[in-house]
Amino acid sequence: MMKLYRYGLPLLVVCVSWFASLVLGQVDSVTQLGPLRSLAVRAGIEFGTAVSASHLDEDSVYRTLLSREFSSITPENEMKWESLGPEPGRYVWENADRIVAFARAHQQRIRGHTLVWHNQMPVWLKPDAFSPDELRKILQRHIQTVVGRYRGSIWQWDVVNEAFNEDGTFRDTLWYRAFGGPEYIAWAFRWAKEADPQALLFYNDYNLEFPSPKADAVLSFLARLKAEGVPIDGIGLQGHISLRYGFPHAQELLDHVRRFVDAGFYVAFTEVDVRMPLPRDNTKDLAQAQVYTQILSTCLALKGKCLSFSIWGFPDKYSWVPGFFPGEGAATPIADDYSPKPAWYQMGLLLYVAAKGR
């Protein structure tokens, strides 16, 4: 599916890598150039991460880095239906509220994640327990309850998540069957817009970073909905990458992502991590750094149209990757002991150069 990895980088990234080789021996931390959140905002984007409420409670180093280095945060699980609605008609808001309160206290924007997904749904939500009409009403009520509670607090909502198969067909989900087709996607965006007219509304999916039948189908379908007046503001490119399979050439990546922008959508890199075959070593760290900077440089190149770049959690010990991809891991730019990896330094230097150039 993905092309063989080629070390072609935009000129800016090449310059940053060269600059890094000169200065890394002279500085202990890229934070001497300023927190990455400040550099990113000056460069014209938000720099974010996924967040766990339990880590906020238990890990003071985590809290310190989260508040200092990131300008936007995404609840990793706390706003998914499984977490919010364990029983019909009853919502548990405590963990999601704590994340929202943390973001407000530290002047961070919030990406709400996610309203409609086929995974991590509550156990009571079974297709044989409800009629299609009841399911449609349940979905509308859920979207408007959650979005309404956080009205004015959420910057971007991932309204619909992962609705397509790799071949470009629609995923056969509870919602697809309840609505008799993909109409649930349009209704989800309409209901979210009614509940919070100011929030930016995104469709979010994986493997959209690569030219493929899936990427083509997503773009074609969403462009049609947008032309029909469905309030879709942006497309979230998750960015879960493995060094096992490689990554497109930098110019190919930029040209491909620009297609979404040219169709009238904002884009955001929403869940970026770059996993490697274990054990970790210096060669893999450098290859990982190039992928991170290549994606970040693409976001920066789409001036004003790529709104945010978010890594999917930190440090490596809190990553979801090892539990889902046996033999792979070390996917974040921060190691288990919170030491920055080459990816962190190079992203910081890339943001520093970009901020200086504005």
PyMOL commands that set and color helices and strands:
alter all, ss='L'
color gray80, all
select helices_A, chain A and resi 11-23+30-33+36-43+53-58+60-69+81-84+94-105+127-129+132-149+174-179+183-195+213-227+250-262+282-301+316-318+321-324+342-356
alter helices_A, ss='H'
color red, helices_A
select strands_A, chain A and resi 46-51+72-75+109-116+156-161+200-205+234-237+240-242+266-277+306-311+328-329
alter strands_A, ss='S'
color yellow, strands_A
deselect
rebuild
show_as cartoon
